């Protein structure tokens, strides 16, 4: 596997938007209403242009020059302590699901957070997103008992996974 992960540049905005949209369509089908996914996806190109035009912690994963995934790596937004990093987003284009790219991306995120001095990493996942939950468990994450209510087209529950690093 020839995967290159680097900080995203403004010129990556269209690829980032495409990955984000296709991933949401595949991952959240049957979890988030289709109309809500379509509405959110309509704003992705502008969102990524705005995000990548300023300071950010977003990365793009490329295989053979093709953009396959994206992720956000940053200090935790939760009030658990300054030594916790967060995998704020990880999305893979569905054409690349199940091929090891996601695991390599998580490994990169963990390595990056260790280099930044963090001792643990957390991430949030929708409780109903069983495929993602299985993936995170395979990567050594476990539900830490923390959850929050969200509304994304309908009421949903997000649960937090954690891994000591």
N, C-alpha and C positions, 0 to 999 in steps of 0.2 A: 504494500500500500504506500503510495507516494502522496502523503497529505502535507500540505504547507498551511500553517496557521499563522496569521499575522494580524496586526492591528488594522482595522478597516480604514480605508481612505475615502474621501468624498466621492471619488470615481467609482467606488463599490456600491453606491446607494441603490442603483437599479437591481443589482444582483442580490443585495441584502433584502430589498423589498420582495423580490420574486421568491426567495427562499422562505421568508416569513409568511407570505401569502399561501404558498403551496403546502407548507408545513401545517399551518392552521387548518386548511381544508381537509388534510388527511388525518391529522392528530385529533381534531376536535369534532369530527363528524359524529353526530348522535349525542354529543355532550353539550356543545354550544349551538343554539339555533342557527341554521344555514343563513338566514337573513342577517343575523348579527355578524357572522363571519364575513359575509360579503361587504357589509357596511364598514367593518374594521379594516378589511383588506383594501377597500377603496382609498383609504388614507395612508396606506403603507409607503408608497413612493415619496410623498411629501414628508412624512414622518422621518424616513431614513435620510433624506437630503438635509433636513433640519438637524437631526442628531449628529450626522457626520460632518457638519459644517462647524461644529464647536468642539469643546473638550468632551471626550467620551472614553469609555472603557469597553468598546465593542470590537470583536475580532471576527475575521472571515476565514473559513476553511476552504482550501482549493485543492482539487485533485486533477492533475494533468491540465491545469489552467482553467478548469471548470469550477465555479463556485458551488460548493455542496452543503455548506452549513455556516451558521453564525452563532455567536454567543457573547454574552456580557459578563465580565469578570470584574468584581468591585468589592469594596468593604460592605459588610452586611448593613442593610437599612433597618434591621431590627435592633431593639435596645438590649441585646444580650451581652454586649461587651466589645471592646475595640479589637480583640484578637480573632474575630470571626470574619471570614470572607464569604462572599456569596456568588453563586453561579446564577446571575440574575435572569438569564435567558439562555436557552440552548435550543436551536432549531436546525433541523436537517431537512434538506429537500427530500421528499418521499421517494424519489428514484434511488436514493442512497440509503434508505432504511435497511437495517439488518446486515450491513456489510463491514461493520467494525469502525466506521468513521466516528460515530457518536462516542464510542468508548475512548478512541484516541483524543477526541476533543475534550472529554472530561479529564483525561490524564494531563493534557496541556493546561487546563484550568487549574487543576490541583497543583501542578508544578509551579505555575505562575503565582498562585496564592502563597505557597510555601516560601518562594523567593521574596515575597512582599512581607513575610513575617507572621502570617496568620497560622493559627493552630487548629482551626476547624473551618469547614465550609458548609454552608446551608444552601438550600434551594427550595422553592415553592412549586408545588404541582397540584393540579386539580385532582381531588379525591377520585373522581370518576375516570381519570385518565390512566387506566390500568396498564396499558402498554408502556407508558413512560415510567410508571411506578416499578414495574418489573425490571426495566432497564436500569433505573437508579439503584435498585437493590443489588443487581449484578455488579454494579460499580462500587459497592460497599457502603451505600447510604442507607439510613434507616429513619423511619418516622420518629420524630422526637417528642410527639405528644402535642405539638402546637398546631393550631388550625385557626382559620379565619373565614368569615362569610364574605362572599363576593357576589356581585351581580354582573354577569356578562350575557345579557340577553335573557337571563333567567337566574334565579338564585343558585349559587354553587358554593362548594366548600373547597378551599385550598388548604393543603396540609404541608407542613415543613419537614424536609428530610435533612439529615445532618451526617457529616462524616468527620472524624478526627483526622488531622493530617500531620 
